[in-house]
Amino acid sequence: MSRLKLFVENFFVYGFANIAGKIVPLIMLPVVTRLVPDTTIYGINDVLNVVASFASTFAVLGMYDAMFRLYFDKEDHLYRSTVCSSALAVVLRSGVVASVAIMILSKPLSRVFFNTDVYYPWLMLIGLQVLVSAVGSIVKAPTRIQNKRKIFVVVSVLNPVISYSVSIPLIIFVDPLFGLVFGAFSTSIADLFIFWILNKNWFKGKMNKKLAVDLMKFGLPLVPNLLVFWVFNSFDRIMISSILGPSYNGIYAVGARVAHISQLIYIAFAGGWQYFAFSTMHDKDYKEMMSKIWRILAAISFISWSLIYPFNELIFNLLFKGDYVNGSQVFPYLFLSPLLLMLYQIIGTQFQVIKKTHFSPICLSIGAGVNIILNLFLIPEFGIEGAALATLLGYTTSVILAASIACKKGLLIFQSKTIINILFFAFVMIFKRLTEPGLLVSLALSLAYILITLLTYKRDISEMLNRFLKRKSARKEGI
């Protein structure tokens, strides 16, 4: 299989899987907000999810990425099975520790986040969910590592169906908060059950202490990265709840959920990216190939933002009622943030390939620091929009730093036209925010940017089309 076909197939197959998995939550979001009109309840549920994601970072300890990397070191089934078994043994231990810690500290944590200990039972449930989801992330890894894409399509469709089948009746007939929390918990259980049936043969071996140490040597340096990602994705929720109140966090959370439609692109990319990057890392033109992928995906990211931004307020007015419509304030910033994360991951993978993973914590930590500092100033001044802007600027800082290091180390090549295109996009984005043009003017500006971008990358587009047509012609001749 050609590298282009491998990359495109992974991107679009995982893209379809994740669109299938995410489209149901997006469709159901207006329904859920109508069933839960109190933004405070939605905000409390969001903070609980923030706690779960934070604890999961310590429970997994970077073992998922470590498994991916060490798996490709040898083409030996016994070795690969031992890698999987050793990773699971490590995560079982760390997951129990993280889960028990949350349960023990449930009352103090409830007082810290909500100024009352009323919500400690929910935190205890979150503690159990952390263990289940941590183990599940390892159990599902062999399917992803082996690039079994069809299975992910099926499971991605099944998961939200299970979640809403559980949560909606509980929201209506029992308690809105219980329904929101237990819906996510049921998905974690179903995920673990399904992938254990599929992959249990990979975990029949005993833990190899040497491999476990090697896994931790690779995975532990990634934990700061994951913590920093948590800061980017979640810490602003805590700051909003603390400074403005849970009701504002509920609005922010809904805006973020809609904006994260861009994660369909990012998750599709991430789903097949590690397999593609590590399986081609020994190719002679690897650096040139990575550089080309980066600039093409950067263009796709900026074009996507340009297409959807003009319809921002229209989307929220159509989908939501009440205070939830104010989520449009954060949409432009949070839509772009996952796409910047995708661009960062391309660079971060190169650090993993050369086993210099310490660069990632440095770049991400500086970006996260920028995010937190800006939150302190921007949230009191601009409210939830300030939090979203701080997140975007934090990601931007990390990408710039990582790109600078990658260039210096000769891992990527950035052409002048790419830099000019990025600066032009930044100008268009700032101009739109400051002038707030109407729909027609905003759409015209977006189309102008898209046209200029397509002309800038016409050579890359032409090469891709020619390769596609040649392969199509060759297949017809073969028939």
Phi and psi in degrees as a GROMACS rama.xvg file:
@    title "Ramachandran Plot"
@    xaxis  label "Phi"
@    yaxis  label "Psi"
@TYPE xy
-67.9561  156.789  SER-2
-65.0286  -38.7535  ARG-3
-62.5732  -45.0075  LEU-4
-65.0084  -40.6378  LYS-5
-60.1579  -46.3683  LEU-6
-67.3247  -47.4609  PHE-7
-64.7902  -42.8472  VAL-8
-63.279  -44.675  GLU-9
-60.7726  -44.484  ASN-10
-60.7244  -49.2372  PHE-11
-79.6775  -33.5394  PHE-12
-68.8052  -46.643  VAL-13
-67.6087  -30.1629  TYR-14
-62.8086  -44.6449  GLY-15
-63.4361  -41.5448  PHE-16
-59.6016  -44.324  ALA-17
-78.1918  -30.6777  ASN-18
-63.4907  -42.5901  ILE-19
-61.9025  -37.9138  ALA-20
-77.2691  -29.9723  GLY-21
-96.7011  -20.9786  LYS-22
-67.6824  -33.8022  ILE-23
-64.9099  -48.0291  VAL-24
-59.9853  -36.6517  PRO-25
-66.763  -40.4462  LEU-26
-66.895  -38.144  ILE-27
-79.6614  -17.1929  MET-28
-57.5216  -48.0909  LEU-29
-60.5705  -33.5897  PRO-30
-66.7849  -46.1449  VAL-31
-63.8526  -41.0239  VAL-32
-66.6041  -27.8154  THR-33
-76.4421  -33.4463  ARG-34
-74.442  -26.8158  LEU-35
-122.279  74.0914  VAL-36
-69.3762  -18.6094  PRO-37
-77.9291  109.404  ASP-38
-64.6352  -21.9895  THR-39
-64.6917  -42.7182  THR-40
-63.6074  -43.7177  ILE-41
-63.639  -37.0151  TYR-42
-67.3888  -39.2528  GLY-43
-64.0888  -44.3672  ILE-44
-59.085  -38.5498  ASN-45
-65.2008  -41.1205  ASP-46
-64.1828  -38.8839  VAL-47
-60.9288  -39.707  LEU-48
-64.9301  -34.4279  ASN-49
-63.1967  -43.4475  VAL-50
-62.0663  -42.4589  VAL-51
-62.437  -44.0148  ALA-52
-67.1894  -35.5851  SER-53
-65.057  -48.7434  PHE-54
-66.624  -33.1951  ALA-55
-63.1437  -30.4373  SER-56
-60.8599  -43.1565  THR-57
-74.8791  -30.537  PHE-58
-69.5656  -38.646  ALA-59
-84.3795  -31.684  VAL-60
57.9185  29.4229  LEU-61
74.0535  10.8042  GLY-62
-66.7168  -29.6983  MET-63
-61.8689  -49.9459  TYR-64
-67.5832  -36.0883  ASP-65
-64.1548  -42.2165  ALA-66
-57.9554  -45.3083  MET-67
-57.6664  -45.253  PHE-68
-72.2971  -47.1942  ARG-69
-72.9361  -26.2356  LEU-70
-56.553  -38.0842  TYR-71
-87.1327  3.72164  PHE-72
-71.5911  -33.4583  ASP-73
-136.986  143.924  LYS-74
-96.4807  54.2609  GLU-75
-124.082  123.449  ASP-76
-62.4821  -42.3701  HIS-77
-62.6665  -42.3425  LEU-78
-61.5515  -46.1162  TYR-79
-65.3606  -37.9158  ARG-80
-65.4245  -37.7563  SER-81
-67.6475  -36.7045  THR-82
-59.0795  -46.691  VAL-83
-64.2869  -45.4056  CYS-84
-64.6144  -39.679  SER-85
-66.8997  -40.9884  SER-86
-63.3966  -41.4576  ALA-87
-64.4032  -40.3868  LEU-88
-62.1936  -40.7902  ALA-89
-64.5232  -45.675  VAL-90
-71.163  -32.131  VAL-91
-59.2502  -42.6192  LEU-92
-69.3136  -49.1155  ARG-93
-67.8735  -33.3572  SER-94
-65.8021  -40.9785  GLY-95
-62.8621  -43.2475  VAL-96
-60.7759  -47.5308  VAL-97
-63.9374  -42.541  ALA-98
-63.4144  -48.0049  SER-99
-63.8856  -38.4692  VAL-100
-60.5416  -43.4558  ALA-101
-64.7837  -42.0561  ILE-102
-63.7119  -43.4895  MET-103
-64.6568  -38.71  ILE-104
-94.8713  14.8001  LEU-105
-59.9239  -42.0267  SER-106
-69.2957  -48.0862  LYS-107
-59.5421  -39.2233  PRO-108
-65.1827  -38.7344  LEU-109
-61.9209  -40.33  SER-110
-68.6415  -36.0455  ARG-111
-66.4194  -46.3901  VAL-112
-83.9665  -30.959  PHE-113
-124.885  2.8142  PHE-114
60.4409  24.052  ASN-115
-161.713  152.669  THR-116
-95.3082  12.5383  ASP-117
-60.7167  -30.9128  VAL-118
-94.502  14.3019  TYR-119
-64.5883  -32.5825  TYR-120
-60.7052  -34.6799  PRO-121
-67.5316  -37.2208  TRP-122
-67.8912  -33.4306  LEU-123
-65.4114  -39.8503  MET-124
-64.7711  -38.8288  LEU-125
-62.2484  -37.8798  ILE-126
-59.338  -43.7983  GLY-127
-65.9457  -38.235  LEU-128
-63.5319  -35.3441  GLN-129
-59.3857  -45.1527  VAL-130
-63.3884  -46.3469  LEU-131
-62.5531  -45.0649  VAL-132
-71.6371  -33.3915  SER-133
-65.2249  -47.4902  ALA-134
-63.9483  -39.8488  VAL-135
-61.763  -35.862  GLY-136
-63.7003  -32.9037  SER-137
-78.9554  -40.4778  ILE-138
-64.0277  -34.7635  VAL-139
-81.1555  -14.1493  LYS-140
-58.0928  -42.6539  ALA-141
-57.751  -34.4133  PRO-142
-63.8497  -43.0044  THR-143
-69.5712  -41.5003  ARG-144
-61.732  -39.0304  ILE-145
-81.5269  1.4569  GLN-146
62.1735  38.4429  ASN-147
-84.4212  83.9021  LYS-148
-73.9233  -33.6488  ARG-149
-63.2348  -36.0897  LYS-150
-62.7705  -39.5894  ILE-151
-67.8988  -30.9945  PHE-152
-62.8532  -47.0772  VAL-153
-64.271  -48.4143  VAL-154
-66.6629  -35.7502  VAL-155
-64.487  -32.8068  SER-156
-75.0143  -37.7552  VAL-157
-70.7497  -39.4645  LEU-158
-57.426  -53.1682  ASN-159
-65.8968  -29.1818  PRO-160
-63.7317  -44.0592  VAL-161
-62.6999  -45.7546  ILE-162
-59.3111  -49.8973  SER-163
-76.794  -25.0107  TYR-164
-64.9713  -30.2657  SER-165
-85.7252  -47.15  VAL-166
-73.161  -41.776  SER-167
-60.499  -49.5218  ILE-168
-60.6701  -37.0154  PRO-169
-68.0038  -38.611  LEU-170
-61.6098  -43.2295  ILE-171
-75.2829  -45.3645  ILE-172
-103.888  -17.5711  PHE-173
-115.036  -76.6318  VAL-174
-159.222  132.077  ASP-175
-57.6429  -45.3693  PRO-176
-67.4885  -41.2824  LEU-177
-60.9783  -40.8552  PHE-178
-62.7961  -43.5011  GLY-179
-63.9778  -43.8796  LEU-180
-72.2495  -45.6964  VAL-181
-73.294  -23.2079  PHE-182
-61.3218  -46.0851  GLY-183
-66.0049  -39.0876  ALA-184
-63.3057  -41.2111  PHE-185
-64.0638  -33.633  SER-186
-65.815  -41.4616  THR-187
-60.9401  -41.4193  SER-188
-65.5069  -46.2406  ILE-189
-62.3713  -41.6329  ALA-190
-59.449  -48.3385  ASP-191
-61.7686  -44.8772  LEU-192
-62.0348  -46.9946  PHE-193
-63.5864  -48.3353  ILE-194
-77.1943  -22.5684  PHE-195
-67.4035  -40.8634  TRP-196
-60.7383  -40.3552  ILE-197
-75.3035  -34.7431  LEU-198
-118.483  8.81899  ASN-199
-60.1064  -27.0204  LYS-200
-66.3768  -20.662  ASN-201
-78.9189  -9.22632  TRP-202
-120.361  25.7866  PHE-203
-86.9184  -14.7109  LYS-204
-78.324  168.979  GLY-205
-89.2026  160.66  LYS-206
-68.1527  128.705  MET-207
-95.3399  116.271  ASN-208
-60.8732  -39.967  LYS-209
-65.2553  -43.7866  LYS-210
-66.2671  -36.9742  LEU-211
-62.0454  -40.1306  ALA-212
-65.5281  -42.3449  VAL-213
-62.7803  -40.3321  ASP-214
-62.503  -42.7158  LEU-215
-69.9765  -34.6071  MET-216
-61.4828  -35.8734  LYS-217
-81.8753  -40.7823  PHE-218
-80.3173  -39.8144  GLY-219
-59.4763  -40.598  LEU-220
-62.6689  -18.1124  PRO-221
-83.6352  -16.3666  LEU-222
-58.9908  -44.5328  VAL-223
-57.3046  -36.3954  PRO-224
-58.6482  -47.212  ASN-225
-66.7687  -36.1154  LEU-226
-64.9871  -38.3654  LEU-227
-66.7019  -40.8281  VAL-228
-59.6556  -37.8396  PHE-229
-62.5477  -41.6147  TRP-230
-60.0884  -45.3687  VAL-231
-60.2591  -46.2111  PHE-232
-86.2162  -23.5694  ASN-233
-130.249  -31.1503  SER-234
-64.1196  -30.1232  PHE-235
-63.1877  -28.607  ASP-236
-64.2006  -42.8428  ARG-237
-65.1703  -41.2577  ILE-238
-67.0428  -38.4936  MET-239
-63.7021  -45.3264  ILE-240
-61.0087  -38.8212  SER-241
-73.1455  -42.2339  SER-242
-85.7307  -42.9858  ILE-243
-106.863  -28.35  LEU-244
116.355  155.98  GLY-245
-59.2997  -30.4433  PRO-246
-62.911  -39.7681  SER-247
-68.2821  -34.1023  TYR-248
-66.0797  -32.9675  ASN-249
-62.6373  -42.2039  GLY-250
-63.8069  -45.5631  ILE-251
-61.0965  -42.4523  TYR-252
-62.5358  -41.1394  ALA-253
-66.6193  -43.8081  VAL-254
-59.1059  -39.3965  GLY-255
-67.2672  -38.8645  ALA-256
-62.7114  -42.0887  ARG-257
-68.656  -43.2821  VAL-258
-62.912  -30.1967  ALA-259
-77.11  13.4326  HIS-260
-58.9886  -26.9599  ILE-261
-66.5251  -19.12  SER-262
-66.3436  -17.4209  GLN-263
-60.8084  -37.4255  LEU-264
-71.6461  -47.2961  ILE-265
-63.8631  -46.9926  TYR-266
-68.3475  -35.7037  ILE-267
-60.3325  -43.2  ALA-268
-64.0107  -49.8523  PHE-269
-64.6459  -32.9904  ALA-270
-59.6801  -40.7583  GLY-271
-105.845  -2.86314  GLY-272
-68.3413  -48.7395  TRP-273
-60.915  -43.8862  GLN-274
-59.4351  -45.9859  TYR-275
-64.6187  -47.2406  PHE-276
-65.2695  -44.0546  ALA-277
-77.1065  -30.3547  PHE-278
-78.2783  -14.5101  SER-279
-113.32  7.09235  THR-280
-68.4791  -14.5821  MET-281
-94.6863  0.558184  HIS-282
-67.6374  145.788  ASP-283
-65.7655  -35.907  LYS-284
-98.2462  28.1541  ASP-285
-57.5881  -44.2954  TYR-286
-62.1396  -46.0207  LYS-287
-64.7929  -39.0748  GLU-288
-64.3801  -44.6009  MET-289
-62.9558  -39.6971  MET-290
-63.7762  -40.8049  SER-291
-67.5164  -42.4727  LYS-292
-60.2107  -41.863  ILE-293
-60.7634  -49.0516  TRP-294
-70.4676  -31.7485  ARG-295
-69.6101  -43.5049  ILE-296
-69.3176  -31.1884  LEU-297
-62.3162  -44.3577  ALA-298
-63.6285  -42.1691  ALA-299
-61.7135  -40.4757  ILE-300
-61.709  -48.0549  SER-301
-70.8133  -34.9838  PHE-302
-65.6942  -40.7869  ILE-303
-59.9241  -45.04  SER-304
-62.1807  -43.0072  TRP-305
-63.6457  -34.3832  SER-306
-72.958  -36.0345  LEU-307
-93.8015  -24.2973  ILE-308
-57.6085  -43.5306  TYR-309
-58.434  -23.3062  PRO-310
-101.644  14.3611  PHE-311
-52.2663  -63.1806  ASN-312
-66.202  -34.9086  GLU-313
-60.5459  -41.7361  LEU-314
-61.0318  -46.8943  ILE-315
-70.482  -35.735  PHE-316
-67.4613  -30.5422  ASN-317
-76.9793  -36.6693  LEU-318
-87.8646  -31.6282  LEU-319
-126.57  167.314  PHE-320
-130.182  162.001  LYS-321
67.3265  -147.402  GLY-322
-66.9449  -20.0205  ASP-323
-61.5306  -24.4743  TYR-324
-64.3376  -21.7371  VAL-325
-70.629  -5.2985  ASN-326
-63.0273  -15.8593  GLY-327
-61.952  -21.4764  SER-328
-64.4193  -32.9718  GLN-329
-97.5925  -12.1298  VAL-330
-55.8424  -50.0898  PHE-331
-60.4961  -37.1637  PRO-332
-76.1579  -42.9324  TYR-333
-79.2612  -19.8159  LEU-334
-67.9124  -39.4296  PHE-335
-79.223  -27.8923  LEU-336
-57.7856  -48.76  SER-337
-62.3195  -28.9929  PRO-338
-70.7532  -36.0627  LEU-339
-66.2111  -35.3938  LEU-340
-63.0123  -37.1527  LEU-341
-61.7575  -44.0457  MET-342
-65.6494  -36.9593  LEU-343
-65.0098  -40.3888  TYR-344
-63.1551  -33.0631  GLN-345
-59.2596  -44.814  ILE-346
-70.008  -43.2637  ILE-347
-60.6371  -34.619  GLY-348
-63.7891  -34.8022  THR-349
-65.1236  -34.169  GLN-350
-65.2781  -35.8161  PHE-351
-70.1242  -38.54  GLN-352
-59.8261  -41.9957  VAL-353
-89.5804  6.43808  ILE-354
56.8694  41.1516  LYS-355
-117.001  58.1171  LYS-356
-70.3439  -9.86203  THR-357
-69.3743  -18.4557  HIS-358
-65.4841  -36.7795  PHE-359
-62.5636  -48.1656  SER-360
-58.5387  -35.305  PRO-361
-64.1101  -51.9976  ILE-362
-63.3844  -45.3715  CYS-363
-70.0728  -36.4938  LEU-364
-65.2605  -40.8949  SER-365
-63.8428  -43.6748  ILE-366
-62.3316  -40.8114  GLY-367
-66.0865  -38.1173  ALA-368
-61.7859  -42.0398  GLY-369
-60.5355  -42.1702  VAL-370
-59.7245  -48.9322  ASN-371
-64.7961  -45.2414  ILE-372
-61.8509  -44.4801  ILE-373
-65.3365  -35.726  LEU-374
-58.3028  -40.9508  ASN-375
-60.8016  -32.8742  LEU-376
-93.6345  -38.6427  PHE-377
-83.0807  -32.9389  LEU-378
-63.7747  -49.134  ILE-379
-61.8145  -29.4265  PRO-380
-86.8778  -43.1674  GLU-381
-119.794  4.20626  PHE-382
69.0388  -142.747  GLY-383
-66.36  -27.5175  ILE-384
-63.9314  -37.5529  GLU-385
-62.7779  -38.3937  GLY-386
-64.5808  -42.74  ALA-387
-65.0814  -41.5479  ALA-388
-63.6957  -40.5547  LEU-389
-61.05  -40.4484  ALA-390
-62.4666  -45.9408  THR-391
-62.5893  -44.4461  LEU-392
-68.3085  -31.1171  LEU-393
-65.4286  -45.8741  GLY-394
-61.5533  -41.615  TYR-395
-59.8826  -42.3255  THR-396
-60.5031  -45.7444  THR-397
-63.7082  -41.6912  SER-398
-64.7855  -42.5188  VAL-399
-63.1232  -44.6888  ILE-400
-64.0558  -46.1335  LEU-401
-63.3029  -40.925  ALA-402
-63.8588  -38.3501  ALA-403
-64.26  -43.1811  SER-404
-66.7222  -43.1214  ILE-405
-60.5618  -40.4375  ALA-406
-65.2276  -43.7739  CYS-407
-64.23  -35.4864  LYS-408
-85.2698  -0.730434  LYS-409
71.9105  27.1336  GLY-410
-89.217  -28.8068  LEU-411
-139.525  156.748  LEU-412
-120.503  122.739  ILE-413
-108.452  117.598  PHE-414
-78.8732  155.623  GLN-415
-62.5881  -34.8421  SER-416
-65.8256  -30.9726  LYS-417
-67.2348  -44.5148  THR-418
-63.9768  -42.5622  ILE-419
-63.0174  -40.7112  ILE-420
-63.7504  -39.8892  ASN-421
-63.4448  -44.4965  ILE-422
-64.6855  -37.7959  LEU-423
-65.7722  -40.9828  PHE-424
-62.2855  -43.1971  PHE-425
-59.7114  -39.9675  ALA-426
-63.0046  -45.5777  PHE-427
-61.2785  -43.3376  VAL-428
-63.6037  -46.6552  MET-429
-65.5801  -41.2033  ILE-430
-61.1891  -43.2682  PHE-431
-63.708  -40.201  LYS-432
-68.6673  -39.3251  ARG-433
-75.5762  -35.6546  LEU-434
-94.1819  -22.5964  THR-435
46.9285  61.7316  GLU-436
-70.3001  162.375  PRO-437
-69.5511  178.218  GLY-438
-58.4822  -47.1826  LEU-439
-67.035  -43.7816  LEU-440
-66.1497  -42.7152  VAL-441
-62.6372  -41.7715  SER-442
-65.5228  -39.2269  LEU-443
-63.2557  -42.2334  ALA-444
-62.7193  -41.4785  LEU-445
-63.4377  -44.7  SER-446
-64.69  -36.6432  LEU-447
-63.3854  -44.0451  ALA-448
-62.522  -43.8815  TYR-449
-61.7968  -43.8136  ILE-450
-61.2181  -46.1865  LEU-451
-62.2455  -39.884  ILE-452
-64.3623  -44.1654  THR-453
-62.633  -38.2461  LEU-454
-67.8343  -36.674  LEU-455
-63.9761  -38.7292  THR-456
-106.31  25.8585  TYR-457
-62.5006  -31.3637  LYS-458
-66.96  -46.0448  ARG-459
-62.2332  -41.9485  ASP-460
-64.6879  -41.2359  ILE-461
-63.149  -42.2008  SER-462
-62.9857  -42.5384  GLU-463
-65.206  -41.9438  MET-464
-64.6396  -41.1187  LEU-465
-63.0943  -41.8304  ASN-466
-64.1567  -41.1978  ARG-467
-63.8152  -44.4842  PHE-468
-67.2301  -36.8225  LEU-469
-64.3979  -43.428  LYS-470
-66.9327  -38.156  ARG-471
-64.769  -40.9147  LYS-472
-65.0449  -41.0811  SER-473
-64.751  -38.2264  ALA-474
-65.5314  -40.4138  ARG-475
-64.9588  -40.4019  LYS-476
-66.3928  -33.207  GLU-477
-67.0647  -33.4459  GLY-478
